[in-house]
Amino acid sequence: SGALERFVEGLEARADAAPPRMAARIALYLGVNAGLLPKGLRPKAAELRELHRRAAAWFEEKGALEDAFRSFVESGDEAPLARFLAERGEELLSRGFIEPVIRAGDALSPAARSSRVEEIIGEAHSLVGDWDEALACYQRAAGDAETLPPGLAWRTGRLYWDRGMLEEAAAVFARGRVDGSDPEQEALLLAWMTSPYWSSGDIARARELAEQALDAATISGSPRALAAAHNAVGLNHLGRDNILFERHMASALEAAEAAGDVLQIVRFTINRCGPAEPKDTIEWLGAAISLAELAGAGLYLARGLNARGENYLALGRFDDAVADFRRALSLWEQHGSVRRAWALMSLASVARQRGDLAYARAAYEEALEASEDAEGL
């Protein structure tokens, strides 16, 4: 209506004199809280969608990523939402917007889901352990191609890695294109490629790939790529040179924080706790666990809980350790991950130290059975 337009334009004019974030907030308020407007100014459904279209464009211009995403969804326009997911979806996921990305993907028709959008939605599904849907997205993104873009290669390979399928992960990583054309994504791919080699004991190959990752990340200048590369290099020093390990892990966390990458912060905090004193790591892991819970990243949460449980166990805090191990076990079972063997081994260790040998033996046997398909994990 004309009255509504004049009301909105008046607010926008005044907002332009305010900081950009405040201007964006006013636009969002108009879209979300329309029911609080004077009765004669309340927008109809079509007008409300138009407000969100205006808000989305405004938010994106001002760099308010999360608010832009919400308004793109509320606007109901597929093409702008799909474009936003393709361009900014990776950043949304790194900030922990996993379930919202899944819901946005569900709202898009198959025709609106480009290969890039399928890749982003697939990653969101993989982060919550929805393996089948993630793989279906990745397969649609790949089509019939044998050589994969580096981003799609590391995401698909990580899917197998998270399930404990090292050989399959290595095979998919190897399909990724590494030709210098996309140093950021190539650095992330090379960093992930180290994982199956490191876990299977081929440290020389893992170290070689980690150094290549760091070279590519340095060329890219991307904090996210630098974080992944320093983590990969650091892990190859674990147990061999803990000074270099700590130096690279500190660099990894610093870069992850600069990138605003919540998931990397969680993962690298867990990795960093290896050689540290248990009394120090409890606090670090508590912060990582809280971040994983907020992001809805169940697999990261399980790893954090299991790691904290190990540190509780080292301090003799058996009840706290068992609580964390059981919760980690439940999450891994929920996601169908062979890493459930880690939690079972830990529970068996607690039972053994408490003298409950029958339970310890049963848990060890179950862990052995669960680990048969874990390929070295």
C-alpha positions in Angstrom: 0.0 0.0 0.0 1.1 3.6 -0.4 1.0 4.2 3.3 3.2 1.2 4.0 5.7 2.4 1.3 5.9 5.8 2.8 6.3 4.4 6.3 9.1 2.0 5.2 10.9 4.7 3.1 10.8 7.1 6.1 12.4 4.5 8.3 15.0 3.7 5.7 15.9 7.3 5.2 16.5 7.8 8.9 18.4 4.5 9.1 20.8 5.6 6.4 22.3 8.0 9.0 22.8 5.2 11.5 25.5 2.5 11.4 24.9 -0.1 8.6 24.1 -2.8 11.1 21.4 -0.7 12.7 19.9 0.0 9.3 19.8 -3.7 8.5 18.1 -4.4 11.9 15.4 -1.9 11.1 14.7 -3.6 7.8 14.6 -7.0 9.4 12.3 -5.7 12.1 9.8 -4.6 9.4 9.9 -8.1 7.9 9.7 -10.2 11.1 7.6 -8.0 13.4 5.0 -6.7 11.0 2.2 -7.6 13.4 3.5 -4.9 15.8 3.0 -2.2 13.2 0.0 0.1 13.4 -3.0 -1.8 12.1 -3.4 0.2 8.9 0.3 -0.3 8.0 0.5 -4.1 8.5 1.7 -5.6 5.2 -0.1 -8.4 3.4 1.8 -11.7 2.7 3.0 -10.4 -0.7 4.1 -7.1 0.9 5.9 -9.0 3.7 7.8 -11.0 1.1 8.7 -7.8 -0.7 10.0 -6.4 2.6 12.2 -9.5 3.0 13.5 -9.1 -0.5 14.5 -5.6 0.3 15.9 -6.6 3.6 17.9 -9.5 2.1 19.6 -7.2 -0.5 20.3 -4.6 2.2 21.8 -7.2 4.6 24.0 -8.7 1.9 25.2 -5.2 0.9 26.1 -4.4 4.5 27.8 -7.8 5.1 25.2 -9.1 7.6 25.4 -12.6 6.3 23.1 -14.4 8.7 20.3 -11.8 8.5 20.6 -11.8 4.7 20.2 -15.6 4.7 17.1 -15.5 6.8 15.4 -12.8 4.7 16.3 -14.7 1.4 14.5 -17.7 2.9 11.5 -15.7 4.0 11.2 -13.9 0.6 10.2 -17.1 -1.0 12.3 -16.4 -4.2 14.2 -19.5 -5.3 16.7 -17.9 -7.7 18.1 -15.4 -5.2 18.2 -17.9 -2.4 20.0 -20.5 -4.6 22.5 -17.9 -5.7 23.2 -16.9 -2.1 23.7 -20.5 -1.0 26.1 -21.1 -3.9 28.1 -18.0 -3.1 27.9 -17.8 0.7 26.8 -21.2 1.8 30.3 -22.4 2.7 30.7 -19.5 5.0 27.3 -20.1 6.6 28.2 -23.7 7.4 31.6 -22.7 8.8 29.7 -20.3 11.2 27.5 -23.2 12.3 24.3 -22.6 10.3 23.9 -26.3 9.5 20.2 -27.0 10.1 19.1 -23.7 8.5 21.0 -24.6 5.3 19.4 -28.0 5.2 15.9 -26.4 5.6 16.7 -23.9 2.9 17.8 -26.7 0.6 14.6 -28.5 1.2 12.7 -25.4 0.2 14.4 -25.3 -3.2 13.1 -27.3 -6.2 15.5 -29.7 -8.0 15.7 -27.3 -10.9 17.0 -24.5 -8.6 19.7 -26.7 -7.1 22.9 -26.2 -9.2 25.9 -28.5 -8.7 27.4 -25.9 -6.3 24.2 -25.7 -4.3 24.1 -29.5 -4.1 27.6 -29.5 -2.8 26.8 -27.0 -0.1 23.6 -28.8 1.0 25.4 -32.1 0.9 28.1 -30.8 3.3 25.3 -29.7 5.7 23.8 -33.2 5.7 27.3 -34.7 6.2 27.9 -32.5 9.2 24.9 -33.9 11.0 25.7 -37.5 10.0 23.0 -37.9 7.3 25.3 -39.9 5.1 22.9 -41.1 2.5 21.4 -37.7 1.7 24.9 -36.1 1.7 26.2 -38.7 -0.7 23.1 -38.3 -3.0 23.8 -34.5 -3.1 27.5 -35.0 -3.9 26.6 -37.5 -6.6 24.2 -35.1 -8.2 26.9 -32.4 -8.0 29.6 -34.6 -9.6 27.4 -36.0 -12.4 29.5 -38.3 -14.6 32.8 -36.5 -14.0 35.8 -38.6 -13.0 37.9 -35.6 -12.0 36.2 -33.5 -9.3 36.6 -29.9 -8.3 38.8 -29.7 -5.2 36.0 -28.6 -2.9 33.7 -31.3 -4.0 36.5 -33.9 -3.7 37.4 -33.0 -0.1 33.8 -32.8 1.0 32.9 -36.2 -0.5 36.1 -37.8 0.8 35.5 -36.4 4.2 32.1 -38.1 4.2 33.9 -41.5 3.9 36.5 -40.4 6.4 33.9 -39.5 9.0 32.5 -43.0 8.6 35.9 -44.6 9.2 36.3 -45.8 5.5 39.9 -44.7 4.9 40.4 -46.5 1.6 37.3 -45.0 0.1 38.2 -41.6 1.4 41.7 -41.7 -0.1 40.2 -42.8 -3.5 37.8 -39.9 -3.6 40.5 -37.4 -2.5 42.7 -38.6 -5.3 40.0 -37.6 -7.8 40.3 -34.0 -6.8 41.8 -31.5 -9.3 45.0 -29.9 -8.1 46.4 -27.7 -10.8 46.9 -24.3 -9.1 43.7 -22.8 -10.4 41.9 -22.7 -7.0 44.6 -22.6 -4.3 42.2 -22.2 -1.4 40.1 -25.3 -2.1 43.2 -27.2 -3.2 44.8 -26.4 0.1 41.8 -27.8 1.9 41.8 -30.9 -0.3 45.5 -31.5 0.3 45.0 -31.0 4.1 42.2 -33.6 4.1 44.3 -36.0 1.9 46.8 -36.3 4.8 44.2 -37.9 7.1 44.0 -41.5 5.7 47.8 -41.6 5.3 48.4 -40.3 8.8 45.9 -42.7 10.3 47.3 -45.7 8.5 50.9 -44.9 9.5 52.3 -43.6 6.2 53.7 -40.5 7.9 56.1 -39.6 5.1 53.3 -39.3 2.5 51.1 -37.4 5.0 53.9 -35.0 5.8 54.5 -34.4 2.0 50.8 -33.6 1.4 50.7 -31.4 4.5 53.6 -29.3 3.2 51.9 -29.0 -0.2 48.7 -27.9 1.6 50.6 -25.2 3.5 52.2 -23.9 0.2 48.8 -23.7 -1.5 47.2 -22.1 1.5 50.0 -19.5 1.7 49.4 -18.6 -2.0 45.7 -18.3 -1.4 46.0 -16.1 1.6 42.7 -17.7 2.9 42.6 -18.0 6.7 40.4 -21.0 6.4 42.9 -22.8 4.1 45.8 -21.7 6.3 44.0 -23.1 9.4 43.5 -26.5 7.7 47.1 -26.7 6.4 48.7 -25.8 9.8 46.5 -28.4 11.5 47.7 -31.0 9.0 51.4 -30.1 9.4 50.9 -30.0 13.2 49.4 -33.5 13.4 52.4 -34.9 11.6 54.6 -33.6 14.4 52.4 -35.1 17.1 54.5 -37.4 19.3 57.7 -36.5 17.4 58.2 -32.8 18.1 55.6 -31.4 20.4 57.1 -27.9 20.2 56.4 -27.8 16.5 53.1 -29.5 17.0 52.0 -26.8 19.4 53.3 -24.0 17.2 51.3 -25.2 14.2 48.2 -26.0 16.2 48.3 -22.5 17.7 48.6 -21.1 14.1 45.7 -23.3 13.0 43.4 -22.0 15.8 44.4 -18.4 15.2 43.6 -18.7 11.5 40.3 -20.5 12.1 39.3 -17.7 14.5 40.3 -15.1 11.9 38.1 -17.0 9.4 35.2 -17.2 11.9 35.1 -20.9 11.2 33.3 -22.4 14.2 33.8 -26.0 13.0 37.5 -25.7 12.4 37.9 -24.1 15.9 36.1 -27.1 17.4 38.1 -29.7 15.5 41.5 -28.1 16.0 40.9 -27.5 19.7 40.2 -31.3 20.1 43.3 -32.1 18.1 45.5 -29.7 20.1 44.6 -31.5 23.4 46.7 -34.6 22.6 50.0 -33.9 24.5 48.6 -31.3 26.9 48.0 -31.8 30.6 44.5 -33.1 31.4 43.8 -30.2 33.9 44.4 -27.7 31.1 42.4 -29.5 28.4 39.2 -29.8 30.4 38.5 -26.1 29.9 39.5 -26.1 26.3 37.3 -29.0 25.5 34.4 -27.6 27.4 34.5 -24.5 25.1 34.7 -26.7 22.0 31.8 -28.9 23.1 29.7 -25.9 23.7 30.4 -24.6 20.2 29.7 -28.0 18.6 26.4 -28.1 20.5 25.4 -24.6 19.3 26.3 -25.5 15.7 24.4 -28.8 15.8 27.5 -30.7 14.7 26.9 -34.1 16.3 30.1 -35.8 15.0 32.3 -33.0 16.3 30.4 -33.0 19.6 31.0 -36.8 19.9 34.8 -36.3 19.4 34.9 -33.5 21.9 33.0 -35.5 24.5 35.2 -38.6 24.1 38.3 -36.5 24.3 37.1 -34.8 27.5 36.1 -38.1 28.9 39.7 -39.4 28.4 41.0 -36.4 30.3 38.5 -36.9 33.1 39.7 -40.5 33.3 43.3 -39.4 33.5 42.3 -37.3 36.5 40.4 -40.1 38.2 37.0 -38.5 37.7 35.4 -41.7 36.7 31.7 -40.6 36.9 32.4 -37.6 34.7 34.3 -39.7 32.2 31.6 -42.3 31.9 28.9 -39.6 31.3 31.0 -38.2 28.4 31.8 -41.6 27.0 28.2 -42.7 27.0 27.0 -39.5 25.4 29.7 -39.8 22.7 28.8 -43.4 22.1 25.1 -42.5 21.7 26.0 -39.8 19.1 28.3 -42.1 17.1 25.7 -44.9 17.1 23.0 -42.4 16.0 25.2 -41.4 13.1 26.3 -44.9 12.2 30.0 -44.1 12.7 32.6 -46.9 13.4 34.2 -44.4 15.8 31.8 -45.8 18.3 34.6 -48.2 19.0 36.6 -45.3 20.6 33.8 -44.8 23.2 33.4 -48.5 23.9 37.2 -48.9 24.5 37.1 -45.9 26.9 34.1 -47.4 28.8 35.9 -50.7 29.0 39.0 -49.0 30.4 36.9 -47.3 33.1 35.2 -50.6 34.0 38.6 -52.3 34.2 40.0 -49.7 36.5 37.0 -50.0 38.7 37.3 -53.7 38.9 34.2 -54.6 36.8 36.0 -57.1 34.7 32.9 -58.7 33.2 31.6 -55.4 31.8 35.1 -54.4 30.7 35.5 -57.7 28.7 32.0 -57.2 27.1 32.8 -53.7 26.1 36.3 -54.6 24.7 34.7 -57.4 22.6 32.0 -55.0 21.3 34.7 -52.4 20.5 36.7 -55.0 18.6 33.7 -56.0 16.6 32.9 -52.4 15.9 36.4 -51.6 14.8 36.7 -54.4 12.3 35.6 -52.1 9.5 37.5 -49.0 10.8 40.6 -49.4 8.6 43.1 -48.3 11.2 41.0 -45.7 13.1 
